[in-house]
Amino acid sequence: MAAPQDHDYVIACSRLASQLSISIAAARRKVDTLAAREGVRDAAGRTLVAQRLLLETQGAGSESRQLLDTLLEAVAEEANYLGDD
């Protein structure tokens, strides 16, 4: 039988998975890998790693949305251009 999970850790991983549009298992692997690299082994430490990753992805998400908006703006000479199908 699988060991019970820390509730806060599961919530942090599920929020990270939702933010990155990946599965919860992939988010947990991402957190566990980073935690192992940093030498974090306890549940509270892994929860902090997951929360830190979530904050980093939220900041990067707004920057990438702004960049995408900038890239999608039509240049004046291309505003009325119709592409061939």
Secondary structure, 3 states (H helix, E strand, C coil): CCCCCCHHHHHHHHHHHHHHCCCHHHHHHHHHHHHHHHCCCCHHHHHHHHHHHHHHHHHHHHHHHHHHHHHHCCCHHHCCCCCCC
